Amino acid sequence: MHHGPQDSDDHDHLPAPVQHRLDRATHSVLIDPTALAAVRERFDTEQAHTLGHYLTRAQSPNTLRAYRTDWSHFTAWCLAEHRQSLPAEPVDVAVYLAACAHTRTTTGDWALATSTLERRAAAIAAVHAAHGLDSPTRADVVRTTLRGIRRTRRTRPRRKDPLILATLEHLLTARPDDGWPGGVARRRDALLLLTGFAGALRRSELAALQIGDLHLRTRPGSTHPTLTIDLGATKTDQEGRRSDQIALPRGRHRHTCCLCAYADWADLLTLHHTHGHQSLRNHLEHTPPPPPSPTHRCHDLLTHPPHLPPATPLLPTVDRHGRIGTHPMSGRAVGELVKRYAARAGLNPDDFGGHSLRAGFATQAALGGAADREIMRQGRWTNPRTVHDYIRTADPLDDNAVTRLGL
């Protein structure tokens, strides 16, 4: 919990207990450093380290990152207004949120979404709770201010368009050409797009996948393989209690089959892992790309499964020179990739993002006649109303009973 200049003489006027907390605060805004100091005094270093290890994992990295940014912004505002950030007065928090809500861009739009303002209030509450202080956001003046902001806005958040199957196929045709160096990104991105769509995956879930999360199976009475993915902890199950697992069957067509895309990508990953970058380059430079064929190749996975360390990122970074990195893509990079392919396909990139894959699954499945229960199972939704909110098409007459009125 970094306060910048306020860490020096700027908070000499604060009460001694508060000044002490600010002086000892760290950038981990959800951990009380004085509590850890007390542990170190009573227990050995290893036990204190163990406690700190678990305290820092009480929230997801994305939540911590957002809270740190929000808290830094609030403390900077308090500095400028000569207000106290910890503990904060409810009226000060209400004025801060109102000021943030009133800010506009140069085009006249609201600078911050309502959800961002609510998250900033949550960050302020979280920091106070971590330091054993009553949260100022519980006061009526803060709650009423947020309610007034929501009523003033009264605008439904602009959602990204869903990537239905026809649009997804346009994005697949916009991938780089096979060969060197484009063939590396071409194969990785086919797997990303198809798996994100068929698995109804969030962009963070896609980015976090490792080779060890994927398992091949055959259903009784079928010779076709099925790919199952263990998600572990997810956004709605951060403690991993449900052990969410999704299944990806063989696709109807070769070019939209997740398993064939996995086989294609696993070939390159294995070659890179076993023989290195130069061998991968030689392979793509001197091996002519296979002609388009309707013949599936996912059966190869059953006879020749990829031999890669389980912790290998499924979707690592790939630079423009075809080099495969050791780190996974970020969730933000997944969203940017979708936008980039949308632009290449002649679509407005602002209409699409990483969430378009998940929304596209729900929309396409509903258009195909899938029941709510079936959509909820693959998407791990627990509320049918949430599913209905996801199902949206570009044409309001699609799947609409008004077309059956006979008028």
Residue pairs with C-beta under 8 A, 6 or more apart in sequence:
1 25
1 26
1 27
1 28
1 29
1 68
1 71
1 127
2 25
2 26
2 27
2 72
3 11
3 22
3 25
3 75
3 79
3 85
4 72
4 75
4 76
4 79
5 79
6 22
6 75
6 78
6 79
6 85
7 22
7 23
10 79
11 18
11 19
11 22
11 84
12 19
14 22
14 84
18 84
18 86
18 87
20 34
21 33
21 34
21 86
21 131
22 86
24 33
24 34
24 37
25 33
25 86
26 33
27 68
28 56
28 64
29 64
29 67
29 68
29 71
29 123
29 126
29 127
29 130
30 55
30 58
30 59
30 64
30 67
30 126
30 127
30 130
31 52
31 55
31 56
31 130
32 130
32 131
32 132
34 131
35 132
36 48
36 51
36 52
36 55
39 47
39 48
39 51
40 48
56 64
59 67
59 126
60 235
60 238
62 204
62 331
66 119
66 123
67 119
67 122
67 123
67 126
67 127
70 119
70 120
70 123
70 124
71 123
71 124
71 127
73 120
74 85
74 88
74 96
74 120
74 123
74 124
75 85
75 86
77 83
77 96
77 99
78 84
78 85
78 88
78 92
78 96
81 92
83 89
83 92
84 92
86 127
86 128
86 131
86 133
87 128
87 133
87 134
87 136
88 124
88 128
88 136
89 136
90 136
90 137
90 139
90 141
90 142
91 141
92 136
93 121
93 124
93 136
93 137
93 139
93 142
94 139
94 141
94 142
94 144
94 145
97 117
97 120
97 121
97 142
97 145
97 146
97 149
98 145
98 149
100 111
100 112
100 117
100 120
101 110
101 112
101 114
101 117
101 149
101 152
103 110
103 111
103 112
104 110
104 111
105 111
110 153
113 157
114 149
114 150
114 153
114 157
115 157
117 146
117 149
118 146
121 137
121 142
121 146
122 137
124 135
124 136
124 137
125 135
125 136
125 137
125 138
128 134
128 135
128 136
129 135
136 142
137 143
159 355
159 359
159 392
160 351
160 352
160 353
160 355
160 356
160 359
161 167
161 351
161 352
161 356
161 359
161 392
161 394
162 356
162 359
162 360
162 362
162 363
162 364
162 390
162 392
162 393
163 171
163 193
163 197
163 338
163 352
163 356
163 357
163 359
163 360
164 360
164 363
164 364
164 367
164 393
165 197
165 256
165 360
165 364
167 345
167 347
167 360
168 193
168 194
168 197
168 256
168 360
169 255
169 256
170 345
170 346
170 347
171 193
171 338
171 341
171 342
171 344
171 345
172 190
172 193
172 194
172 255
172 256
173 345
174 341
174 344
174 345
175 182
175 185
175 186
175 189
175 190
175 341
176 182
176 183
176 185
176 186
177 183
177 186
177 289
178 186
178 284
178 289
179 284
179 285
179 289
180 281
180 284
180 285
180 322
181 281
181 284
181 320
181 321
181 322
182 322
183 268
183 284
183 289
183 322
184 268
184 280
184 284
184 318
184 322
184 324
185 318
185 322
187 261
187 264
187 265
187 268
188 265
188 268
188 315
188 316
188 318
189 337
189 341
190 261
190 264
190 265
191 258
191 261
191 262
191 264
191 265
191 314
191 315
192 206
192 315
192 329
192 334
192 337
193 338
193 341
193 357
194 251
194 256
194 257
194 258
194 261
195 201
195 206
195 209
195 229
195 248
195 258
195 261
195 262
196 203
196 206
196 334
196 354
196 357
196 358
197 357
197 360
197 361
197 364
198 248
198 251
198 258
198 361
199 229
199 246
199 248
199 258
199 361
199 378
200 246
200 357
200 358
200 361
200 362
200 378
200 379
200 380
201 246
201 357
201 358
202 234
202 235
202 331
202 354
202 355
202 358
203 331
203 332
203 334
203 335
203 353
203 354
203 355
203 357
204 235
204 331
205 231
205 234
205 235
206 315
206 329
206 331
206 334
206 354
206 357
207 315
207 328
207 329
207 330
207 331
207 333
207 334
208 328
209 229
209 313
209 314
209 315
209 328
210 310
210 311
210 312
210 313
210 314
210 328
211 269
211 306
211 308
211 309
211 310
211 311
211 312
211 313
211 314
212 309
212 310
212 311
212 312
213 229
213 230
213 231
213 232
213 314
214 227
214 228
214 229
214 262
214 314
215 227
215 228
215 229
215 230
216 225
216 226
216 227
216 228
216 301
216 302
216 305
217 225
217 226
217 227
217 228
218 224
218 225
218 226
218 302
219 226
223 299
224 249
224 250
224 298
224 299
225 250
225 259
225 298
225 299
225 301
225 302
226 247
226 248
226 249
226 250
226 259
227 247
227 248
227 249
227 258
227 259
227 262
227 301
228 245
228 246
228 247
228 248
229 245
229 246
229 247
229 248
230 243
230 244
230 245
231 244
231 245
231 246
231 380
232 240
232 243
232 244
233 239
233 240
234 240
234 244
234 380
236 380
236 382
237 244
237 380
242 380
244 380
246 378
246 380
247 378
248 258
248 259
249 259
250 257
250 259
250 260
250 296
250 298
251 257
251 258
251 259
251 260
251 296
253 294
254 260
254 293
254 294
254 295
254 296
254 297
255 292
257 296
257 298
259 296
259 298
259 301
260 296
260 297
260 298
262 298
262 301
263 297
263 298
263 300
263 301
264 297
266 301
266 306
266 308
267 306
268 280
268 283
268 284
268 324
269 306
269 308
269 312
269 324
270 306
270 307
270 308
271 279
271 280
271 283
272 279
272 280
272 324
273 308
273 309
273 312
277 323
277 324
280 322
280 324
281 322
284 322
313 326
313 327
313 328
313 329
314 328
315 328
315 329
315 334
316 324
316 325
316 326
316 327
316 328
316 329
317 324
317 325
317 327
317 328
317 329
317 333
318 324
318 325
319 325
329 337
331 354
332 354
334 354
335 353
335 354
335 355
338 352
338 353
338 354
338 356
338 357
339 349
339 350
339 352
339 353
340 349
342 348
342 349
342 351
342 352
343 349
358 379
358 390
359 390
359 392
361 375
361 378
361 379
362 375
362 379
362 387
362 390
362 391
363 390
363 391
363 392
363 393
365 374
365 375
365 378
366 375
366 391
366 399
367 393
367 398
367 399
372 384
372 387
372 388
375 381
375 387
375 391
376 382
376 384
376 387
379 387
379 390
381 387
381 390
393 399
397 403
